[in-house]
């Protein structure tokens, strides 16, 4: 057995019994444990650089969301009172694990062991954004991702051609489509595959800190810089640096990046001499950089420099034949991670997945599968997809026809949260179907096509939610 790597855990926990149990667990492993001083969790994470964060929440996930946005590579284990709805929200925000309080020794050991094992903390090098991303997603996990359609095969062929060059590649696509997988595929097929792959999310780091994150700093360069620290360019020397969300980089920093790309040299903050590096740079963006150039937010010369080769990853809604493969992969991953057994997706649920537009793409599908494994409630998943689809439809419809008749239904006094959710979903679905029937002049076949359901399913829904055609006023409808 390899010796376990000592990790640093940061506890943002108020419950004294939970603090005692967590301290005992980590110290028994030989790990370091820090407490968050005061309420500034993000600052504590930035200064302490923990390997894992344990966060106690009460009724909402705002703090969890903030941590996941700023430090997406650091796993967050959430402590909260047992609640199915809260557990659902916690999973939706990407928590690595959910611990119900009060803690028990058995549940703590089982849940934390699964998290630490899955994140490969034992016997490996210190965790970084790059090593975490590698542990979470590998190309071997999704062997069919770049061979599922003619368009994806074309992308794969482009990647194969450019991989063994030193050309800078710009990977474009919506958030969550798999741009990082494409970058890792380029890296894995290059001559640099045995060297470091370092990822930097330019949108997740404040611009005033991004410069020191990329280029490092010398001791005394600024208040609090007690020791020198190498930047990501130095850590990636000989390998590949992946700059995710490059369009969010502050214009003041873009000039320095351009200099490094052209000359292969940079200076740490506070340094008196330049440092030379051999780094291949890959960039990704979900922004239209040409538009940002026109707005004065992105340097035109930098765009030309990073856009030597472009790879455009299409959204998941244009690759629906991948959904079944991705679902199988994610369900297998999280049932193993959480030691759970769940029923296979029903035909109705798979149809809902295939019909859903997936604005969050593969990342949204992965989080949905994770929630299903944790909560185990297919009805709740279908209701969520239905509500999201209705909200998107309602937004478009409201723009086109601002005056609408809202149908209200009385609720009994003091309904449960689950009853409220079911009623809201039922009412929203009824409103959306009625609006579409009116919009298509009661052509039910056209309404079914535009709502992406079968004609028979729509007829059943019309009957189920009690929409009658007595008020058509002569509108046509399919027989």
Secondary structure as GFF3:
##gff-version 3
##sequence-region A 1 479
A	DSSP	beta_strand	8	12	.	.	.	ID=ss1
A	DSSP	alpha_helix	16	29	.	.	.	ID=ss2
A	DSSP	beta_strand	32	35	.	.	.	ID=ss3
A	DSSP	alpha_helix	41	48	.	.	.	ID=ss4
A	DSSP	beta_strand	52	56	.	.	.	ID=ss5
A	DSSP	alpha_helix	62	70	.	.	.	ID=ss6
A	DSSP	beta_strand	75	81	.	.	.	ID=ss7
A	DSSP	alpha_helix	84	92	.	.	.	ID=ss8
A	DSSP	beta_strand	97	101	.	.	.	ID=ss9
A	DSSP	alpha_helix	105	118	.	.	.	ID=ss10
A	DSSP	alpha_helix	129	136	.	.	.	ID=ss11
A	DSSP	three_ten_helix	139	142	.	.	.	ID=ss12
A	DSSP	alpha_helix	150	163	.	.	.	ID=ss13
A	DSSP	beta_strand	169	172	.	.	.	ID=ss14
A	DSSP	alpha_helix	179	188	.	.	.	ID=ss15
A	DSSP	beta_strand	197	201	.	.	.	ID=ss16
A	DSSP	alpha_helix	207	215	.	.	.	ID=ss17
A	DSSP	beta_strand	216	217	.	.	.	ID=ss18
A	DSSP	beta_strand	229	230	.	.	.	ID=ss19
A	DSSP	alpha_helix	232	235	.	.	.	ID=ss20
A	DSSP	beta_strand	240	244	.	.	.	ID=ss21
A	DSSP	three_ten_helix	246	248	.	.	.	ID=ss22
A	DSSP	alpha_helix	251	263	.	.	.	ID=ss23
A	DSSP	beta_strand	265	266	.	.	.	ID=ss24
A	DSSP	beta_strand	275	276	.	.	.	ID=ss25
A	DSSP	beta_strand	280	285	.	.	.	ID=ss26
A	DSSP	alpha_helix	289	294	.	.	.	ID=ss27
A	DSSP	alpha_helix	300	306	.	.	.	ID=ss28
A	DSSP	beta_strand	309	312	.	.	.	ID=ss29
A	DSSP	three_ten_helix	316	318	.	.	.	ID=ss30
A	DSSP	three_ten_helix	320	322	.	.	.	ID=ss31
A	DSSP	alpha_helix	323	337	.	.	.	ID=ss32
A	DSSP	alpha_helix	347	355	.	.	.	ID=ss33
A	DSSP	alpha_helix	361	375	.	.	.	ID=ss34
A	DSSP	alpha_helix	378	400	.	.	.	ID=ss35
A	DSSP	alpha_helix	417	439	.	.	.	ID=ss36
A	DSSP	alpha_helix	444	451	.	.	.	ID=ss37
A	DSSP	alpha_helix	455	464	.	.	.	ID=ss38
###
